[in-house]
Amino acid sequence: MKDEKGLLIVLSGPAGVGKGTVCNALRGVDTEIEYSVSATTRQPREGEANGVNYFFKTKQEFEQMIEENKLLEWAKYVDNYYGTPLDYVVETIEKGRDIILEIEVQGAKKVKERYPEGIFIFLMPPSLAELRSRIVGRGTENEDLINKRMTVAREELEMMENYDYVVENDEVDKAVDRIQAIVTAEHCKKDRLIEKYKQLAEVE
């Protein structure tokens, strides 16, 4: 029986680094990890579904969630709100299930302030040139917005030191393998298991 709480895993990094792609691939090979669906005010991209990729909200709806303290974190990024609904995250962890948040760097900083025992993973691009190429390849932003994203990305790379782990997303499968290795190692940490197993050393 699994007595310990689940892990809160935070995957973050610059826009365009492939957070969504890596999370989707991870879900395909690891059914033990729950995926937290974020809320956002940005418009859906082609192929995205409400409640699957994001909860798509109006600005008014999102600001009401902020006012009612229904978000674990939230941030405004390039003129759109992003945030993590609180209740589902807490319930999942209490049930002993791991949950992964795929969020922007600003949001990850707020989660760490509120939940420092989380596992914080920074997803890094192989290079800034490759990052720009990926953003351009999405075909969803104009040149001005791409330049804004690159400026923000340079600032976010400097925040890497606030994370527990850094995973380079050179190839998606390799990135997924590294994240799974991190999660396995965290479950084996002494501090997580000592209360459960210290009874083995007790003398009757």
Buried (B, 14 or more C-beta within 10 A) or exposed (E): EEEEBBBBBBBBBBBBBBBBBBBBBBBEEBEEBBBBBBBBBBEEEEEEEEEEBBBBBEEEEBBEBEEEEBBBBBBEBEEEBBBBBBEBBBEBBEEEBBBBBBBBBBBBBBBBEEBEEBBBBBBBBEEEEBBBEBBEEEEEBEEEBBEBBBEBBEEBBEBEEEBBBEBBBEEBEEBBBBBBEBBEEBBEEEEBEEEEEEEEEEEE
